[in-house]
Amino acid sequence: MTAPGLPSWPRLYFHPENRQAVVPLRLTTWRSWEWAYLTAGLVAWTINLLATAYVWNYLAFVENPIGRGMVTFVALGVVATVTKPLVPAALGAFLARQLFAFRSTVWFTPYVIAFKSPLYEGGVQLDRQWKDHPVLFRFDMSIDADAHSKLTLNETPNHLRRHYQSAQLLRLVIMAADAHRWTATAQNSQMRSLPMLEIDGKDVSAVATVLTGAMALTTGQSPQVSQSISGHDIDMFAQ
């Protein structure tokens, strides 16, 4: 489904009769780039070893093994100088986006919000009502602490640093509000923030916009809650 105000990606699939929506996601995260550059490095070393074996066999006519080995070692150095920067630059983006991208799906119905995420072993399902009271949701983002912690490491490669810096964590903010009072305040709302997806900063706006649109399409005819909400963390009441 595409509509004015909605980004063309990710796609939103909406069933108007059942008021159900599905948003499939394919996300390239900082972990995707790590795996991509690691794989590209292995490809580069494979090329180096194959080139070394080729040069060694090509120099079979050289009877002196020391001379043969020295020429082969020099050839290895030349090939490695070329493949070390060139192979990751050529394959890194393709591998990250096509081979190591993470898949996720978010489902919306008038009664349930559910999603699959690499952050959880199984799917997560959240009811939109609890004891006949509405449970309200919104999407927010925060810095990905795991990615940003890698910036403090001295051996952090420059080609990964920018992906660590742009790493974000999409969070689902859960708000339990008083059904008889629709202006949520600290006295009548309880909030909890649930990590949902690791995501690159450039994708946050599009993903959050489409998910918010899907949530609005599947919400029952209820009054709207103010977006400026302050409240208590539900975890505090569980203690």
C-alpha positions in Angstrom: 0.0 0.0 0.0 1.3 3.5 -0.9 -0.4 6.7 0.2 0.4 10.4 0.3 2.7 11.0 3.3 3.9 7.4 3.5 7.4 6.5 2.2 7.7 4.1 -0.7 9.8 1.8 1.6 9.0 -0.2 3.6 5.9 -1.6 2.0 2.6 -1.6 4.0 0.1 -4.3 3.3 -3.4 -3.5 4.6 -6.6 -5.6 4.6 -9.4 -3.0 4.9 -12.2 -5.5 5.8 -10.3 -7.1 8.7 -8.3 -4.0 9.5 -5.1 -5.9 9.6 -1.7 -4.7 8.4 1.7 -6.3 7.7 5.0 -4.5 7.3 7.9 -6.7 6.1 11.3 -5.3 6.8 14.8 -5.9 5.4 17.3 -3.9 7.4 21.0 -3.4 6.9 22.5 -2.8 10.4 26.0 -2.3 11.8 26.1 -6.1 12.3 25.4 -6.5 8.6 28.4 -4.4 7.8 30.6 -6.2 10.2 29.8 -9.6 8.6 30.1 -8.1 5.1 33.6 -6.7 5.7 34.7 -9.9 7.5 33.6 -11.9 4.5 35.2 -9.5 2.0 38.4 -9.9 3.9 38.2 -13.7 3.7 37.6 -13.3 -0.1 40.6 -11.1 -0.4 42.9 -13.6 1.4 41.5 -16.4 -0.8 42.5 -14.4 -3.9 45.9 -13.8 -2.4 46.5 -17.5 -1.7 45.3 -18.5 -5.2 47.6 -15.9 -6.7 50.5 -17.1 -4.6 49.9 -20.7 -5.7 49.6 -19.6 -9.4 52.9 -17.7 -9.2 54.7 -20.5 -7.4 53.6 -23.0 -10.1 54.3 -20.6 -12.9 57.9 -20.3 -11.6 58.4 -24.1 -11.8 61.3 -23.6 -14.2 63.3 -21.8 -11.5 65.5 -24.4 -9.9 66.6 -22.4 -6.9 63.8 -22.7 -4.3 65.0 -19.6 -2.4 64.8 -17.4 -5.5 61.5 -19.0 -6.4 60.1 -18.3 -2.9 61.4 -14.7 -2.9 59.7 -13.9 -6.2 56.5 -15.5 -5.0 56.6 -13.6 -1.7 57.0 -10.3 -3.6 54.1 -11.2 -5.9 52.0 -11.9 -2.8 52.8 -8.5 -1.4 51.8 -6.8 -4.6 48.5 -8.7 -4.9 47.6 -8.1 -1.2 48.3 -4.4 -1.6 45.6 -4.4 -4.3 43.0 -6.7 -2.9 43.0 -5.4 0.7 41.3 -2.1 -0.1 39.7 -3.1 -3.4 37.7 -6.2 -2.5 36.0 -4.7 0.6 35.2 -1.6 -1.3 33.7 -3.6 -4.2 31.9 -6.3 -2.2 31.1 -4.7 1.1 27.9 -2.9 0.3 26.6 -5.8 -1.8 27.2 -8.3 0.9 25.8 -6.1 3.7 22.6 -5.3 1.9 21.9 -8.6 0.0 23.5 -11.4 2.0 23.7 -10.1 5.6 20.6 -7.9 5.9 18.3 -8.8 8.8 14.6 -9.7 8.1 11.8 -8.7 10.4 8.0 -8.5 10.1 5.5 -6.4 12.1 1.8 -7.4 12.3 -1.0 -5.1 13.3 -4.6 -6.0 14.2 -7.2 -4.0 16.2 -6.4 -6.3 19.1 -2.7 -7.2 18.8 0.7 -5.8 17.7 3.3 -8.5 17.0 6.8 -8.6 15.5 9.8 -10.8 14.8 13.2 -9.4 15.6 16.7 -10.7 15.8 16.8 -9.2 19.3 14.5 -12.0 20.5 14.6 -15.7 20.0 10.8 -15.9 19.3 8.2 -13.4 18.2 6.8 -10.7 20.5 3.1 -10.2 20.8 1.5 -7.3 22.7 -2.3 -6.9 23.4 -3.8 -3.5 22.5 -6.2 -3.8 25.4 -5.7 -5.0 29.0 -8.6 -5.6 31.4 -10.9 -3.5 29.1 -8.5 -0.6 29.2 -6.7 0.6 26.1 -2.9 0.1 25.8 -1.5 2.8 23.6 1.7 2.6 21.6 4.2 4.9 19.8 7.6 4.4 18.2 10.7 6.1 19.4 14.5 5.7 18.9 17.6 5.7 21.0 21.3 5.3 20.5 22.4 1.7 20.0 24.7 1.2 23.0 26.3 -2.0 21.7 27.4 -0.3 18.5 28.6 3.0 20.1 30.6 1.0 22.6 32.8 -0.2 19.8 33.8 3.4 19.0 35.9 3.5 22.1 38.0 0.6 20.9 41.4 1.7 19.4 41.3 -1.0 16.7 38.0 0.1 15.3 38.4 0.2 11.5 37.5 3.5 9.8 35.2 1.8 7.3 33.0 0.5 10.2 33.2 3.6 12.4 30.5 5.5 10.5 28.1 2.6 10.7 28.6 2.4 14.5 28.0 6.1 14.7 24.7 6.0 12.8 23.4 2.9 14.6 20.0 3.4 16.3 17.6 1.2 18.3 13.9 1.4 17.3 11.8 1.2 20.5 8.1 0.5 21.0 6.8 2.7 23.8 3.9 1.1 25.6 1.5 3.4 27.5 -1.3 2.1 29.7 -3.8 4.9 30.0 -7.0 5.5 32.0 -9.9 4.6 29.7 -12.0 7.4 31.3 -9.4 10.1 30.9 -7.8 10.6 27.5 -5.3 13.4 28.3 -2.4 11.2 29.5 -0.4 12.7 32.4 2.0 11.4 35.0 -0.9 10.6 37.2 -2.9 8.4 34.8 -0.3 6.8 32.5 2.3 4.1 32.9 5.0 3.7 30.3 7.5 1.1 29.3 10.0 1.1 26.4 10.6 -2.1 24.6 13.6 -2.5 22.3 12.3 -3.6 18.9 14.8 -3.4 16.1 18.4 -2.5 15.5 18.4 0.0 12.6 20.5 2.4 10.7 19.9 6.1 11.4 19.0 6.9 7.8 16.2 4.3 7.9 14.6 5.3 11.2 12.3 8.0 9.8 10.8 5.9 7.0 10.3 2.8 9.1 8.7 4.7 12.0 6.4 6.6 9.7 5.1 3.4 8.0 4.7 1.6 11.3 2.8 4.5 12.8 0.6 4.6 9.7 -0.1 0.8 10.0 -0.9 1.3 13.7 -3.4 4.1 12.9 -5.1 2.1 10.2 -5.7 -0.8 12.5 -6.7 1.2 15.6 -10.4 1.2 16.7 -12.4 4.4 16.7 -11.0 5.7 20.0 -10.1 9.3 21.0 -6.5 10.2 20.3 -4.0 10.5 23.1 -1.7 13.5 23.3 1.7 12.8 21.9 3.5 14.6 24.8 3.2 11.9 27.4 4.9 11.7 30.7 4.4 8.9 33.1 5.7 6.1 35.2 7.7 3.1 34.0 5.6 0.0 34.4 8.6 -1.9 35.6 8.6 0.3 38.7 5.1 -1.0 39.7 6.2 -4.7 39.2 8.7 -4.4 42.1 
